[in-house]
Amino acid sequence: MNKVISVKVSDIAPFGAFAIFELDGKQYKGLIHISEIANTFVNDINDFVKIGQDVEVLILELNDEKAQAKLSIKKVNA
C-alpha cells in the first residue's frame, strides 16, 4: 500500500515508535521500526520523534484483521 498519511506518535520503545491513526473509519496501531525512522543512523528515537507528535508516514503493510500497520518516516522523506 503506497499511501502517505499523518499519524500521532503514541509510544516509544528501544526498537521503534508506535503510532495511532484512523483509515476508512477504522482505528489502527502502527509500528515505525527504528530502521524506518530516518535515513541516518538512529541511536535514540527520542532525538527524532516525541510522544504526541504528528508525523507523516508511508504505510508499508496493513493488517486489517489485527488493525495493525508497519509504517515508515524515512520513505516519505526519501
N, CA and C of each residue as an Amber inpcrd file, in Angstrom:
protein
   234
   0.8590000  -1.1780000   0.0000000   0.0000000   0.0000000   0.0000000
   0.9000000   1.2340000   0.0000000   0.8470000   1.9940000  -1.0460000
   1.6740000   3.2000000  -1.1790000   0.8700000   4.4380000  -0.8330000
   0.5830000   4.6000000   0.4530000  -0.2300000   5.7340000   0.8800000
   0.4870000   6.4730000   1.9960000   0.5990000   7.7990000   1.8580000
   1.1970000   8.6390000   2.8940000   0.0620000   9.2250000   3.7290000
   0.1850000   9.0780000   5.0480000  -0.8370000   9.5810000   5.9670000
  -0.1630000  10.2860000   7.1450000  -0.9520000  10.9990000   7.9090000
  -0.4740000  11.6360000   9.1360000  -0.9040000  10.7730000  10.3170000
   0.0410000  10.4980000  11.2220000  -0.2380000   9.6820000  12.4080000
   0.2610000  10.4120000  13.6460000  -0.2280000   9.9960000  14.8100000
   0.2140000  10.5760000  16.0790000   1.0440000   9.5380000  16.8280000
   2.2660000   9.9070000  17.2070000   3.1380000   9.0060000  17.9610000
   2.5210000   8.7860000  19.3400000   2.2850000   7.5100000  19.6850000
   1.6130000   7.1940000  20.9490000   2.5440000   6.6010000  22.0010000
   3.6640000   6.0300000  21.5540000   4.6000000   5.4060000  22.4920000
   5.9380000   5.2280000  21.7990000   6.9950000   5.1470000  22.5880000
   8.3370000   4.9360000  22.0480000   8.9880000   3.7900000  22.8000000
   9.5790000   2.8690000  22.0430000  10.3000000   1.7230000  22.6010000
  11.7130000   1.7440000  22.0170000  12.6320000   0.9590000  22.5820000
  14.0040000   0.9540000  22.0570000  14.0930000   0.5450000  20.5800000
  13.1230000  -0.2240000  20.0990000  13.1610000  -0.7510000  18.7300000
  12.3210000   0.0500000  17.7320000  11.5630000   1.0470000  18.2220000
  10.7390000   1.8230000  17.3050000   9.7200000   2.6840000  18.0210000
   8.9050000   3.3380000  17.2190000   7.8470000   4.2000000  17.7560000
   6.4950000   3.6340000  17.3370000   5.5260000   3.7160000  18.2340000
   4.1700000   3.2910000  17.9230000   3.3410000   4.5220000  17.6020000
   2.4090000   4.3580000  16.6810000   1.5540000   5.4670000  16.2810000
   0.1310000   4.9710000  16.1020000  -0.8080000   5.8700000  16.3230000
  -2.2070000   5.5330000  16.1090000  -2.7530000   6.3960000  14.9760000
  -3.6740000   5.8120000  14.2320000  -4.2930000   6.5520000  13.1390000
  -5.6090000   5.8940000  12.7540000  -6.4010000   6.6500000  12.0170000
  -7.6780000   6.1360000  11.5290000  -7.6300000   6.1040000  10.0110000
  -8.1160000   5.0130000   9.4450000  -8.1450000   4.8570000   7.9960000
  -9.4690000   4.2180000   7.6220000 -10.2110000   4.8680000   6.7630000
 -11.5280000   4.3750000   6.3370000 -12.4260000   4.0640000   7.5260000
 -12.3780000   4.9240000   8.5510000 -13.2450000   4.7780000   9.7130000
 -12.8080000   3.7330000  10.7200000 -11.6380000   3.1320000  10.5090000
 -11.1380000   2.0930000  11.4120000  -9.8730000   2.5750000  12.1140000
  -9.7670000   2.3050000  13.4210000  -8.6050000   2.7070000  14.2270000
  -7.4920000   1.6640000  14.0780000  -6.2720000   2.1190000  13.8250000
  -5.1090000   1.2420000  13.6750000  -4.0070000   1.6560000  14.6410000
  -3.1570000   0.6830000  14.9790000  -1.9270000   0.9510000  15.7180000
  -0.7840000   0.5210000  14.8010000   0.1500000   1.4220000  14.5920000
   1.2470000   1.1340000  13.6830000   2.5900000   1.1920000  14.3750000
   3.5500000   0.4680000  13.8070000   4.9260000   0.4840000  14.2920000
   5.8160000   1.1330000  13.2490000   6.5690000   2.1200000  13.6920000
   7.6270000   2.7040000  12.8690000   8.9200000   2.1290000  13.4330000
   9.4400000   1.0810000  12.7850000  10.6530000   0.4260000  13.2770000
  11.8060000   1.4260000  13.2670000  12.7530000   1.2430000  14.1660000
  13.8920000   2.1670000  14.2810000  14.6120000   2.3450000  12.9420000
  14.6290000   1.2960000  12.1170000  15.2880000   1.3820000  10.8080000
  14.4820000   2.2060000   9.8050000  13.2260000   2.5390000  10.1480000
  12.3640000   3.3230000   9.2570000  12.1270000   4.7500000   9.7690000
  12.8940000   5.1510000  10.7960000  12.7360000   6.4930000  11.3760000
  13.4150000   7.5630000  10.5160000  14.6530000   7.3050000  10.1010000
  15.4220000   8.3210000   9.3700000  16.4100000   7.6610000   8.4230000
  16.9310000   8.4600000   7.4930000  17.9200000   7.9600000   6.5370000
  19.3170000   7.8740000   7.1340000  19.4720000   8.3300000   8.3650000
  20.7540000   8.2600000   9.0530000  20.6450000   7.2600000  10.2020000
  21.7670000   6.9500000  10.8300000  21.7660000   6.0310000  11.9690000
  20.9840000   6.6450000  13.1240000  20.0890000   5.8580000  13.6950000
  19.2720000   6.3250000  14.8190000  19.7230000   5.5960000  16.0760000
  20.3620000   6.3200000  16.9720000  20.7880000   5.7480000  18.2440000
  19.6680000   5.8740000  19.2730000  19.0320000   7.0490000  19.2930000
  17.9470000   7.3180000  20.2400000  16.7520000   7.8700000  19.4700000
  15.6720000   7.1180000  19.4470000  14.4680000   7.5170000  18.7130000
  13.9520000   8.8670000  19.1950000  14.1360000   9.1550000  20.4820000
  13.6640000  10.4200000  21.0530000  14.3160000  11.6440000  20.4150000
  15.4390000  11.4530000  19.7290000  16.0750000  12.5570000  19.0180000
  15.3220000  12.9110000  17.7340000  14.4270000  12.0200000  17.2940000
  13.7320000  12.2050000  16.0250000  12.2270000  12.4190000  16.1730000
  11.5940000  11.7250000  17.1250000  10.1480000  11.8750000  17.3420000
   9.8400000  11.9080000  18.8330000   8.7150000  12.5170000  19.1570000
   8.2620000  12.6220000  20.5490000   6.8430000  12.0770000  20.6550000
   6.4870000  11.5690000  21.8280000   5.1210000  11.1130000  22.0730000
   4.1790000  12.3040000  21.9090000   3.0950000  12.0920000  21.1820000
   2.1230000  13.1440000  20.9140000   2.3730000  13.9040000  19.6230000
   3.5330000  13.6960000  19.0170000   3.8890000  14.3950000  17.7860000
   3.1430000  13.7940000  16.5930000   2.6850000  14.6530000  15.6850000
   2.0960000  14.2020000  14.4260000   3.2110000  14.1020000  13.3960000
   3.2770000  12.9740000  12.6920000   4.3000000  12.7670000  11.6720000
   3.6640000  12.1800000  10.4140000   4.2840000  12.4680000   9.2780000
   3.8590000  11.8940000   8.0060000   4.5800000  10.5640000   7.8260000
   3.8340000   9.5290000   7.4620000   4.4150000   8.2000000   7.2720000
   3.8830000   7.5770000   5.9900000   4.6440000   6.6280000   5.4800000
   4.1970000   5.7910000   4.3740000   3.7490000   4.4660000   4.9670000
   2.5760000   3.9910000   4.5820000   2.1080000   2.6860000   5.0490000
   2.8330000   1.6160000   4.2390000   3.6500000   0.8060000   4.9160000
   4.3810000  -0.2700000   4.2590000   3.5420000  -1.5350000   4.1800000
   2.7930000  -1.7920000   5.2370000   1.9910000  -3.0080000   5.3250000
   0.8070000  -2.7310000   6.2380000  -0.3540000  -3.2520000   5.8660000
  -1.5710000  -3.0320000   6.6460000  -2.2280000  -4.3800000   6.9210000
  -2.5080000  -4.6560000   8.1970000  -3.1980000  -5.8790000   8.5900000
  -4.5740000  -5.4800000   9.1170000  -5.5770000  -5.5790000   8.2510000
  -6.9380000  -5.1770000   8.6260000  -7.4830000  -6.0340000   9.7540000
  -7.1580000  -7.3180000   9.7400000  -7.6740000  -8.2480000  10.7460000
  -7.2270000  -7.8650000  12.1570000  -5.9540000  -7.4970000  12.2940000
  -5.3990000  -7.1370000  13.6060000  -5.4080000  -5.6300000  13.8570000
  -5.8210000  -4.8590000  12.8590000  -5.8100000  -3.3860000  12.9350000
  -4.4120000  -2.8700000  13.2730000  -3.4090000  -3.4520000  12.5880000
  -2.0160000  -3.0660000  12.8010000  -1.3770000  -2.6940000  11.4690000
  -0.2880000  -1.9130000  11.5530000   0.3970000  -1.4860000  10.3430000
   1.8910000  -1.3440000  10.5850000   2.6600000  -1.5210000   9.5090000
   4.0830000  -1.2010000   9.5120000   4.2110000   0.1100000   8.7550000
   4.9140000   1.0660000   9.3680000   4.9860000   2.4240000   8.8350000
   6.4300000   2.8730000   8.6390000   6.6390000   3.8690000   7.7870000
   7.9770000   4.4090000   7.5510000   7.9390000   5.9280000   7.4510000
   8.8010000   6.5770000   8.2160000   9.0060000   8.0200000   8.0670000
  10.0560000   8.2530000   6.9820000  11.1020000   7.4550000   6.9800000
  12.2240000   7.7070000   6.0730000  11.8370000   7.5590000   4.6060000
  10.8820000   6.7080000   4.2840000  10.4830000   6.5450000   2.8830000
   9.6290000   7.7190000   2.3980000   9.0370000   8.4760000   3.3160000
   8.3200000   9.7030000   2.9420000   9.3390000  10.7720000   2.5810000
  10.4360000  10.8110000   3.3190000  11.4610000  11.8420000   3.1440000
  12.5810000  11.4270000   2.2000000  12.4170000  10.3000000   1.5250000
  13.4870000   9.7810000   0.6510000  13.6130000  10.6020000  -0.6150000
